[in-house]
Amino acid sequence: MTAPQTLAQKLVARAAGLPQVTPGETVTCRVDLAMMHDSGGPRRVKPMLEKLGAKVWDPDKVVVVTDHYVPAYDADSQAIVQIARDWVREAGVARFHDMEGICHVVVPQKGYLRPGMFAVGGDSHSPTGGAFGAYMFGVGATDMLGVLVTGEIWLQVPHTIRMVWDGRLAAGVSAKDMMLYLCRRFGMEGGQYQAVEYAGSAVAALPMQERMTLANMTAELGGQAGLVAPDATTQAWLAQAGAGDVDIAPWHSDAGAPVLAEHRFEADRLPPQVAEPHSPTRGHDVDALASTAINLAYVGACTGAKLEDLRMAAQVLRGRKVARGVRLLVAPASLQDQQQAAAEGVLGALTDAGAELLPTGCGACAGYGAHTFGDDTVAISTTARNFKGRMGSAQAQIYLGSPWTVAASAVAGRVADPRDMLA
């Protein structure tokens, strides 16, 4: 009989072809999916593959998404995107999604992620895949090269840190607030590059895209992977994405499985959180910053502009207008989410309130394009990060909040508690 195993141990053991694994041991794992985008993908790995004279081990297990340098607006960005377009054709990669949205949102929407999988991504927010009960983490171009050639990667089996949220979030409080609180409490090394598992009744009540936010921001918490055990909510979401008949039964942590630490929180006592410049760890309860004036509100990025996020912003903005002197920029995370938001009247609510609609893609979050932030900007943003200079000028002051909080702040012209407007 095997000893009790965490979800992370089970996922790694399956990929390593072993009945069980022990935290701290080093194993070699077979990769089910390798995801790259235009910034860190083909333009980095293509010359290295050519130098080795090597080919991709299995093109059907590779996904490439253009999201960082789109829409191309100068010669450099045009060249970078063209490299990706040319390389997928040369390498025989059929799973290529060009200008369809941000990779972390597009990949699950296409049904590519399923419970039990082991995946790597060429971006630090690749832990998003863990929301679906898959083990997924970010790697650099050199490690991705090894994966592309061999289909394998070595891994030190992680310990698990469990974040258990009891109760249920109040109206106006979201997964983004949960993560800003965790970053505030534990810092950017709190995850210790281990597996962070999110559990409890409050997590189970979250829709899939909110779970994606938890897993996504494990990067800001310093974890390698962020995991949520799959359930009926996962099955239903994946069935709509064309990945029906998924097996969720094995993919949970066993009772008594060893964890490095377990922390418990009361979700119903969590107020909206806002992080000050220039770190996600500089969080406060929203009321502590309520006098802070802003001149820009940004609803964008894989963390903050999915369909669920756009719906949150629209809840606040319906029947209201953005404050004079404030710009509200909205960059949906994917074309699919943008189209659904339009069909539901969500986009209309945003634009009626005065929002400016930007192209889908990473955009300002990655410091790209015509809408990066200038010297005099004081912004509140749904992005995962607010590092100095990341989104434009190093003089810009960028606060972080949930879509609810960002929308409420756009209306108030200052950092505002969304619960007041939702009431």
Salt bridges, closest charged atoms under 4 A:
ASP32 OD2 - ARG14 NH1 2.98
GLU50 OE2 - LYS46 NZ 2.95
ASP67 OD1 - HIS68 ND1 2.66
ASP86 OD1 - ARG89 NH2 3.23
GLU90 OE1 - LYS46 NZ 2.86
ASP98 OD2 - ARG85 NE 2.61
GLU100 OE2 - HIS97 ND1 3.23
GLU100 OE1 - LYS110 NZ 3.15
ASP123 OD2 - HIS37 NE2 2.91
ASP123 OD2 - HIS68 NE2 3.85
ASP123 OD1 - HIS104 NE2 2.86
ASP166 OD1 - ARG264 NH2 2.92
GLU197 OE2 - ARG162 NH1 3.20
GLU220 OE2 - HIS125 NE2 2.83
GLU220 OE2 - ARG385 NE 2.37
ASP231 OD1 - ARG211 NH1 2.95
ASP254 OD1 - LYS10 NZ 2.74
GLU262 OE1 - ARG162 NE 3.05
GLU262 OE2 - ARG264 NH1 3.20
GLU266 OE2 - ARG269 NH1 3.79
GLU276 OE1 - ARG282 NH2 3.53
GLU276 OE1 - HIS284 NE2 2.67
ASP285 OD1 - ARG184 NH1 2.93
GLU308 OE2 - ARG311 NH1 3.03
ASP309 OD2 - LYS306 NZ 3.07
GLU344 OE2 - ARG311 NH2 2.52
GLU356 OE1 - ARG327 NH2 2.75
ASP417 OD2 - ARG419 NH2 2.71
